Amino acid sequence: MARRALPVTAAAFAMTATLLLTACGGGDGGSPDDIKGADRESGGPSASASASPVADRPDVSLPEDLDLVFDFERPSDADNAAALADAENYLRALNHGITQQDPSDPAYQYYSAGDAARYANTQIKEYVKGGWTLTGKDRYYRAETSAAGDSKSVKLVRVAFCEDASKVYGKEVKSGKVLHTEESPDDFLKFSLVMASAKGSPVWRAQQITVKEKATECQE
């Protein structure tokens, strides 16, 4: 799996080509009942205001110098709205792992399973290996949601959105030096996530993730 050097391009989740990660490690998609992690016991209130109020979700707070902005309109459908809220939490959790420099951070493991969890783990490891964290303002916008499948036990929702990473930068952990870059087409990404929830659970977990680099449809 190729990826670009993040401090050079200042993008939190960038890769050198579109990457499709499937929930079960293959390309057949499988049955919704086979979705990994969807049947875990649900936790409590999300860091997102629109998530369900139950107990004990993990900490996804970020340092004051890293601002994730979700410029989304909330879907009217309750499942789509909840899936979008926990897609936000997945990104917060991934960034939490980066800023904590912890590839085993429980936050992203709570909000993802299968290859979406492996993707987050790989991203965090690359930052730790490079001695980098993140700083700046990372903006997500143009969210779209749609039903992606259903079964007796699992609901699936596809969530897609754009990222403008032109104002978020790598920062050296030891020195605190910010690695400023000029805005470029590399800063505009398109994400597609398949979110899964066991019926009766308020928690939605990322299972599949596609990241498109240099997404012209995201350039405003």
Stockholm file with secondary structure:
# STOCKHOLM 1.0

chainA/1-220         MARRALPVTAAAFAMTATLLLTACGGGDGGSPDDIKGADRESGGPSASASASPVADRPDVSLPEDLDLVFDFERPSDADNAAALADAENYLRALNHGITQQDPSDPAYQYYSAGDAARYANTQIKEYVKGGWTLTGKDRYYRAETSAAGDSKSVKLVRVAFCEDASKVYGKEVKSGKVLHTEESPDDFLKFSLVMASAKGSPVWRAQQITVKEKATECQE
#=GR chainA/1-220 SS CCCCCHHHHTCTTCCSSCEEECTTSSSSCCCGGGCTTTTSCCCCCCSSTTSCCCSCCCCCCCCTTEEEEEECCCCSSHHHHHHHHHHHHHHHHHHHHHHHTCTTCHHHHHSBCHHHHHHHHHHHHHHHHHTEEEEEEEEEEEEEEEEEEECSSEEEEEEEEEEEEEEEEEEETTTCCEECCCCCGGGEEEEEEEEEEETTCSCCEEEEEEEESSCGGGCC
#=GC SS_cons         CCCCCHHHHTCTTCCSSCEEECTTSSSSCCCGGGCTTTTSCCCCCCSSTTSCCCSCCCCCCCCTTEEEEEECCCCSSHHHHHHHHHHHHHHHHHHHHHHHTCTTCHHHHHSBCHHHHHHHHHHHHHHHHHTEEEEEEEEEEEEEEEEEEECSSEEEEEEEEEEEEEEEEEEETTTCCEECCCCCGGGEEEEEEEEEEETTCSCCEEEEEEEESSCGGGCC
//
